[in-house]
């Protein structure tokens, strides 16, 4: 079990903060709108946010009517910022690893997770815990790095034409699930690659019905401002899934 | 509506026949075993096979206990061979396009389709017809070319190292669904690209629960005999889906 806490690494943390604060970050432009487009009605709902980071989404869930939000993260630094910037009476922040939720109590109507499940090695166990924590008919809504992104064990990721435009994405090792040690801000960041069928079958086996899947792409307005995102039409950045708890 | 009947093109048909009869064909080695691994119990079941081709699978479904099998194909040439080689008392062959099944009567417990749905432009309409033809709780089991295969609008598909081994797959235009005019045996073969999320959402919207998804890969025994298939670990050849009819 790799209980990675890269977000408490000083260098990573500062680099990540700068990256996330850029208005051009794909998280803001593409992932977040897609996540909220799949959001069920939160009015009066108990919400759990796995890998809540700065807690921005926790606060947004309250605005959308949630009765209570629990934000969970492994990183002490993240939770300090969350408490300083996004605390509220009906939000609780909990420090715990997503890799083992067995100590978490409570029942939730909606479980969210934004760009965190690819850090978890044992997806089956995570889904079993989420299933346990959800009320009947409850929703699990998550985003993750796209499987084409997590697949690679070596670079370069993109092939360019002579004029600098992207020609294609260099897809390799998609069919080999498992650990990936990558460089992202710092060396040695550990993620886990799962294929589409791995993800779909794990959800089905854990007792979830897959309701909707998105591989969101930047629209014309975003492309006009940031032409670099044209390459996402070769290889999307994100995968989002909304699944409903059903029988096991 | 493109009601393509490429299988009645003489040149295509002969080329296809030679290709399929090779023992090294990926259909025999990878797709067919994967399809039958997902097959529900057929004992006493009414089966429909969409794009039945030579009718080999129809006969196999009878052996697996089906009470009756309807094999449907648009190609007169294919159906001639099917009737000559795989006819049986409890098999009916029907000439009809998968693009419009509205004239087809009957109720089926299982609908199969092997490597044919990527020829159909309107997937939503196809799924609506299959939903209509299935009994409650009935199963739709299909294989298709992998979305990484259908994505490309230009070649080359693979990047090789200097020693001739495959380095990666040149993935492009994955995020742009729609028509693809490709060369496969002959020029001008028309297929339709759909992303994973297109496929998953179409099934969900049509009233199917996705039970299992496979992107099958050749095992060690196949690789030992045909090392060329190592490249499938970068990019699988096939996608298979088993879905159950539920409420709309």
Interface residues (C-beta under 8 A of the other chain):
Chain A: X148 X159 X167 X168 X169 X170 X171 X172 X173 X174 X175 X176 X195 X196 X197 X200 X201 X204 X209 X210 X211 X212 X213 X214 X215 X217 X232 X233 X234 X235 X236 X239
Chain B: X148 X159 X167 X168 X169 X170 X171 X172 X173 X174 X175 X176 X195 X196 X197 X200 X201 X204 X209 X210 X211 X212 X213 X214 X215 X217 X232 X233 X234 X235 X236 X239
